[in-house]
Amino acid sequence: MDLSRVDFEALRRQFDKGKKHTEAERLRAAVERKVKELVRLNRTRMDYEARLRQLIEEYNTAAINVEEFFKRLVALAQALNQEEKRGISESLSEEELAIFDLLTKPAIELTEKEKKQIKAVAKELLEKVTREKLVLDWRKRQQSRAQVRVTIEDVLDKGLPEKFTPDLYRQKCDVLYQHFYDSYSGEGKSIYAKSPAA
């Protein structure tokens, strides 16, 4: 089941006339797959994973019935579809959105001008690091890792709004370095690269 193509009204009718537990389980599996994929691409989406786990726990402990479970799964599925489209509304690619989210979450009070500034930083950082610094086996060489770290520090230092205190700046440098370390293996290989089968 591809959540982005689901007609939720038709799904609801199917649920009402069919085997409710089976339909709820199919939807749960689809939501679980979507949550896993979205979190893999952007770790700031962990709250969706927590919401799903709590929902499943409530259902398994009989705190909610199958109708309520299904209703909340539909709401979560719709929220996931909105989250998946957020990059488009922000005019950012999935990779840029992950960097933008790492810079702005937990929520920082930002003006529209500051948001634009951070979007520009996200785009510049992604471009500089992926094009210039992520060489083959960059994670194994201390010098290559240091170059990635320095690039992150330079781009953030020049581009972030003044609202980012020195402590917050250092924290964001650490978070972004870890993001690049975890997500990019070098030479165009990353969690964002499409597999040949895709």
N, C-alpha and C positions, 0 to 999 in steps of 0.2 A: 504494500500500500504506500503510494507516494503522497505524503501529506499536502504537498503543494497543489495537487490535482484533485483532492478529495472534495466532493460536493457534500458538505456537512448536513444539509437538509435530507438528502437521499440516504446518507449514512444513518441519520436519526430514524428515518422511516424503516430502514432495514433492521435496526436495533429493536424498534417497537414491535415488529411483526415476527422477528426471528428468534434465534437462540441468543438471549441477552449476554450470557457469560462468554460465549464464543465471540460475539461481535466486540464486546468490551476488551477481550484478550487480544484480538487482532489489532484494535486501535492502540492498545497499550504497547504492543510490540513495535508498531510503526512510530509511535511517539518516542519510545526508548531509542530506536535507531536514529531518529532525527536529533534528539538531544545529544546523543553520543557524537554525532558528526559535527554539530554546531560547537560543542565544547572542545572538540579536537582542534578546530580551526581558530577558536577564540576562547581562551580560558576565563575571560570575564563573564562568560555565560553559565558559570557553575550554579547560579541560583536556579536555573531551569532544572538542572539535575537534582538539586535539593527538593524542589517542588514536586518533581515526579516521584522521588523516593518517599516523600512524606505521604503523597497521595496513595501510592501502592501499599504503604504500611497501614494507613487508615482503612483501606479496603480489606487487606489481609486480616486485620484484627477486628473486622466487622463493625468498625466505628462508622462506616458509611455503607450504604447498600449499592447494588450494581447500577441502579439508575443514576444515583448521585456520582458514582465513580465514572460512569460513562460521560455524564454532563461535564464534569471537571476535566476529563481527558480531552473532550472536544474543545473546551476553553483553552487548555494548555496547547493543543495542536494549533489552534488559531493564533495564539501568541507566538509560537515558534515560526509560523509562516510569516508573521509580521517582522519578527527578528531577522529572518533570512533575507527579507527585502530591505532592511534598514540601511545597508550599505549603499543601495541604489538611491534612497532618499537623501542620504548624506553625501552623495557623489564620491563615494570611496569604494575601492575594490575590497574584497574580503580581507586581503593582507593588510591594506591600509587601515581598514576598520579595526582590526585587531590591535594595531599600534595606537590608533586614536583612543580606543577603549582603555588600553593599558595606561595611557596618559591621563584620562579623565575619570577613571573609576578608582576608588569610590568617588561618588559624585562631588565635583568641585563646582561651585557657583561661577558660571562663565557667561560673559556677554557674547553676542553673535560675532563680534569682531575677534574676540579671543578664541572662539570655536574655529573660526576660519584660520586663524593663526596656527592653531594646533593641528588642523587638517593639513595645512601646508607643511608643517614639521613632519607629520606622519608620512606624507608623500616623499618629501626630500630624504628622510631617514631611510625609508625602504629602498629608494633608488640608490643612494650612496652605498649602503651596506651590501645589498644584493649584487650590484653591478661591480663594485670595486674591491670589496673586502672578503667576500665568501669564496675563497679559493678551495680547491680540492683538499679535503682533510683539514680544514681550517681549525676545527676543534682540537686537533691533536698537537698543533704547534702553538707554543706560548706567544710567539711574536704575532701570529695571525689573530689569535684571540685578543691580544692587547690592541691591535689595530682596530678591531671591531669595537672594542670598549671605548677607545679614544674617539672614534667617529660618532658613536652614540652621544658621548659627553659633549663634543663640539656642536653637533646639530641641535641638541636640546638647549645648550647654553646660549646659542645665538638666536634660537627661534621661539622658545617658550615665553608666554606672557610673564610679567613681573609677579603675578599672583603665586607663581611657583617659588616657594621659599628654598633656601639652600638644602634644608633637610628633605623636602619633597622632591627637589631636583635629583639629589643623590638616590633617593628611593626609586624614582622613575628610571634612572640610569641602570640601576640593578635589575629592576623588573624587565626592562627592555633587553638588556644583555641576556638574561635567562631565556627570554622569549626567542631571541635569535638562536641561542645555543640549542634550545629544545626543538625548534621548528625547521631549522635550515642546516643541511649537512654540507652544503657547498656545491659549486658548479651547477646551479639551477635545480638542485634536488632539495625539495622541501615538502612539508605536509600539504602545501597548496598546489603542488605540481599535479596535473592530471595523470592518472595511470593510463597506460596504453589501452586498457579495456574500457576506460570511461568514455 
